[in-house]
Amino acid sequence: MFTLLIGGSQAFFRIIFNHSKLRYACAMTRRVRLGLWLAVLLASNVAGWFFAPQIIANIPGRWRFYLPPSVLVAITTPLPPALPTPNLTGLPTVVRPATATPTAVFSPFPTTIPTTATAETAVSPTPTFPAPTATPDPLPDAITLDNLHIIPQKFNNCGPTNLTISLNYYGQETDQFAVAAHIRPRYEDRNVTPWEMVDYVNEQTTLRARAHSGSTPRQLKELLAAGIPVIIEKGLIHNEEEGWIGHYLTLAGYDEAAQAFLTLDTLLGPWEGPGDPLLYADLLPYWQHFNYTLLVVYLPEQETAVSHILGPADNWQHAADRAQTDIKTKPSNPFAWFNRGSSLAQLAAQSNDAALWQEAAAAFDQARLLGLPPRMLWYQFQPYEAYLANGRYDDVLTLAEATLISQGGRNVEETYYYQGLALRALGQTDAATLAFKRATQLRPGYALAEQALVGIGD
């Protein structure tokens, strides 16, 4: 009996001991498992933070668009504040602009006033225009075009969407996707120029289209009074995180009493009603960012009326003179200098005038000294042409590299084309070939890049 009791006690304590060991083992297993999970989570966070910029940089822009701006700002390398300033060492002093103090920080309306400027030059950034002379007849006090219906744009699709609004106005049944398939077939393409849209209308529809730079508010009103909607290209600061971008906007009317245009904004709305009033004083400075460029789609029988309002086609001297007026009004405005350079470059291309090319490059130098937004060359390419014409290949490469550091810039095919021209001129044939090929990959059928490849022997 005693032996049985001792044996039972031993068995009981053995069970208790084994159970305790089991519980301890289970507890240790849970701790180990928890520790492993915490270690994996910590390692994942560290790795994620380290590789996030690379991951985000390779996410297509149409998906990045939906990420919160604060996330993009926190984990991606920000764009520089402005395009690189030029190195003017060794250039003839005659082509060096000396009318403003350089600044490397871009502002839509720089406040730096040259030391040589008088008090009268420190005026509002709103551009001034000479008295209109195109049409002596008085215009209506207010115009609102009917049958203009706003369309919310898809990612980076403001050009095709605004063009669709005008085409629909004339009864052309199409949508932004069909238009984009012709003028912006690659979804990541960041830029469609007004002239590409004009070619599409003139070649693919029964309507007519024309782009015009150096335009005036009076011309906008005259076109609207003639029943013709107007598309303008302008600068836009959508939010501080994203910064300055280019944008298209449709004008659906105007109201002299309110001193406002009626606008259809495919990015910002409103999505109901005839449009949103936008004060002349608020619109004009941002329109200036794109050399007061407008685009109109119209019926063939309206050709005479459009020509009467806009004047001769490709009148770049008029645009250059308008930019010069803006420079006199506010010499510290980089966009006025950029517009002057762009217009002179167009004139130089028409005449092959070396002096005009030199003056155009000097105007671009001044614009860069004052500070241009880092995305400026996503949309306008005349600086490349002016610097190439003056043999300033390093400037071309510097600007191209500054554009290519961003994902959006790497989707602008023209950048690679001009980069290739500079590399070819410097004798770097292999690198130039790669640049031209990249341009044709981004835009199949890109005639200029294809011709450059043929010329380079590939």
Secondary structure, DSSP 8 states (H G I E B T S, - for coil): -HHHHHHHHHHHHHHHHHHHHHHHHHHHHHHHHHHHHHHHHHHHHHHHHHHHHHHHHHS-HHHHTTS-HHHHHHHS----SS------TTS-GGG---SS---SS--SS-----TT--GGGS--SS-------S--S---SEEE-SS-------TT-HHHHHHHHHHHHTT----HHHHHHHH--STT-----HHHHHHHHHHHSSSEEEEESS--HHHHHHHHHTT--EEEEEEEE--TTT-EEEEEEEEEEEETTTTEEEEEBTTTB--SSS-EEEEHHHHHHHHGGGTT-EEEEE-GGGHHHHHHHH-STT-HHHHHHHHHHHHHH-TT-HHHHHHHHHHHHHHHHHHT-HHHHHHHHHHHHHHHHH---TTGGGT--HHHHHHHHTT-HHHHHHHHHHHHTSTTGGG-HHHHHHHHHHHHHTT-HHHHHHHHHHHHHHSTT-HHHHHHHHHTT-
